[in-house]
Amino acid sequence: MGTKLLSGNPNSIVVDMASAVVCKPGDAIILNIGATSLGFPASNMAAHLTNLATVQEAVHDSFLGIALNGKVAGRASQVRVATEGVFSIPIAAAAAAPIGTLFGLYNDDGLHGAPLDQLAILVATANLAIGMLVKPTLATDTHAHIRIFSTKTIGGPQTMA
């Protein structure tokens, strides 16, 4: 089971996506600021960053929110994105954690690969986070209840290193 909205007002917005992009409901969406201002699943971020923290900070810096609908490749279209709300998100490593614990996205190798769109992990600082726990997790949990904060629209956890 992937990421799903549990509660709260998602304050959704509609974002344009390029025709080649594939997006699934629940994917973390980042915003390409530039001439196009197109949204992309976080996994489309280049996998040339130096370590996991660098990947997480890059996602944090461009985090728009969580996709509420999907998109197939081959046609340009728009995706509705939740910029806040409480989501059940799969977690990479189960750990007992209290309310308020920060979470960021995990990546495909735990080192410097592209981030995974629907897999979160505990992070140490706000500049790596896309949200925080609103329900404590147990060491056996596979999902966490995370309130997300778009750093592009509502200014979520953003302490810069």
Backbone hydrogen bonds, N-H to C=O, Kabsch-Sander energy under -0.5 kcal/mol:
donor,donor_aa,acceptor,acceptor_aa,energy
4,K,88,S,-1.7
6,L,86,V,-3.5
7,S,86,V,-1.4
13,I,81,V,-2.2
15,V,79,V,-2.5
17,M,77,S,-2.4
21,V,18,A,-1.2
23,C,71,K,-2.5
26,G,67,A,-3.0
27,D,24,K,-2.2
28,A,117,D,-1.1
29,I,65,G,-3.5
30,I,40,F,-3.2
31,L,62,S,-2.5
32,N,30,I,-0.5
32,N,38,L,-3.0
33,I,31,L,-1.1
38,L,32,N,-0.5
39,G,16,D,-3.0
40,F,30,I,-2.4
42,A,28,A,-2.7
44,N,41,P,-2.4
45,M,42,A,-2.1
49,L,112,H,-0.6
55,V,51,N,-2.1
56,Q,52,L,-2.8
57,E,53,A,-2.5
58,A,54,T,-2.1
59,V,55,V,-2.2
60,H,56,Q,-2.8
61,D,57,E,-2.6
62,S,58,A,-0.9
62,S,59,V,-1.0
63,F,59,V,-0.7
63,F,60,H,-1.1
64,L,29,I,-3.0
65,G,29,I,-1.6
66,I,82,A,-2.1
67,A,27,D,-2.9
68,L,80,R,-3.3
69,N,80,R,-0.8
71,K,23,C,-2.9
74,G,19,S,-2.5
75,R,19,S,-0.9
75,R,72,V,-0.7
77,S,17,M,-1.2
79,V,15,V,-2.4
81,V,13,I,-3.2
82,A,66,I,-3.1
83,T,10,P,-2.0
84,E,10,P,-1.3
85,G,148,I,-0.7
86,V,7,S,-2.8
87,F,85,G,-0.5
87,F,146,I,-2.8
88,S,4,K,-2.8
89,I,87,F,-0.7
89,I,144,A,-2.5
91,I,142,T,-2.4
92,A,120,A,-3.0
95,A,138,L,-0.6
97,A,137,T,-1.5
100,G,133,L,-2.2
101,T,98,P,-1.7
103,F,131,G,-2.7
104,G,121,I,-2.6
106,Y,119,L,-3.0
108,D,114,A,-1.9
116,L,106,Y,-2.9
119,L,116,L,-0.8
120,A,90,P,-2.9
121,I,104,G,-2.4
123,V,102,L,-2.0
128,L,125,T,-1.7
129,A,126,A,-1.2
130,I,103,F,-2.9
131,G,103,F,-1.4
132,M,147,R,-1.8
133,L,101,T,-2.6
134,V,145,H,-2.5
135,K,145,H,-0.7
137,T,97,A,-2.3
141,D,138,L,-1.6
144,A,89,I,-2.4
146,I,87,F,-2.8
146,I,144,A,-0.9
147,R,132,M,-3.0
148,I,85,G,-2.3
148,I,146,I,-0.7
149,F,130,I,-2.4
150,S,83,T,-2.1
151,T,63,F,-1.1
152,K,63,F,-1.4
154,I,150,S,-1.5
155,G,150,S,-0.8
156,G,150,S,-0.8
